[in-house]
Amino acid sequence: MITDTQRDCFQQQGYVVLEKILSESVLGWLQGRCDEAVDWKASGMRSLGIEEEGINLLGKRYFVSGYRKQNAELDRFLFGDVMAEISKGLLGETVYLHNEQFVVKGQDQRSRFAWHQDSGYSVYRGGAELHQPYLTCWIALDDMSAQNGTISVLSFDEFGEGKLVEHWWDEDEAAMVGYSGEKSGSLMAVPAGSIVCFSSFTMHRSGMNQTERLRRSYIVQYASTAFGFQNDPQRRYAPSGGVDFIKGNQRVIQPEPLPN
Ligand SMILES: O=C(O)CCC(=O)C(=O)O
């Protein structure tokens, strides 16, 4: 599924766009799981009588991380054929699941995200040790546009030549920031069912959702090299626990496929 040209593009420029790669039925299934995850998070917040929980803002912004622990059916996608082809094609013969999270944004100023590299969060906020870059698969669950707050990406040529830079916390942005210059990068105005695959050393940001509809994405991250914490390298950093997926080019998990 991943061609040599796509792999070269990912390695040399830090990202590759797989437009409309998911079938309509898999997309519809994932949208359903995302809506369930948001209901689960929102009802948990309502039952506690809170409007904010970490970076979740009731009705406005949801980050549901690790939902596969609530609904193991998600593994049918995370360890399914499509993600096996993509992760193996871009990372090589060893792959494990690093993290998965739904990102759902309503009409709210705080739904935008400043320029960052995902490894910038891992190292400068999460306390991870320096590591080989991992792969972020940003899955568009809705048609994406500037209006509903899609992501923009800076290629390695435009920024950083594929190196991790120091990040800082910005109170106004309520986010980590790795770049505050004028570049605007490439806007990912992709249809639902597309996947933007980028390196965790690729600088990206996402805009504010200015529409009345929630905008849904699913971030699924895979790594080829395990890493730990700066103060405890033995303890794995991977938020999803680092589940083995592919070893020596062979899949070690093969769940029942989703209907195509
Ligand atoms: O708005 C989004 O879907 C992406 C947010 C983002 O860049 C991230 O969670 O790393």
PDBQT file of the ligand as one rigid body, heavy atoms in Angstrom, charges set to zero:
ROOT
HETATM    1  O1  LIG A 301      -6.385  19.355  15.964  1.00  0.00    +0.000 OA
HETATM    2  C1  LIG A 301      -5.941  18.237  15.843  1.00  0.00    +0.000 C 
HETATM    3  O2  LIG A 301      -6.620  17.280  15.460  1.00  0.00    +0.000 OA
HETATM    4  C2  LIG A 301      -4.468  17.953  16.109  1.00  0.00    +0.000 C 
HETATM    5  C3  LIG A 301      -4.010  18.418  17.423  1.00  0.00    +0.000 C 
HETATM    6  C4  LIG A 301      -2.536  18.147  17.541  1.00  0.00    +0.000 C 
HETATM    7  O3  LIG A 301      -1.757  18.686  16.811  1.00  0.00    +0.000 OA
HETATM    8  C5  LIG A 301      -2.038  17.168  18.489  1.00  0.00    +0.000 C 
HETATM    9  O4  LIG A 301      -2.841  16.638  19.291  1.00  0.00    +0.000 OA
HETATM   10  O5  LIG A 301      -0.816  16.895  18.474  1.00  0.00    +0.000 OA
ENDROOT
TORSDOF 0
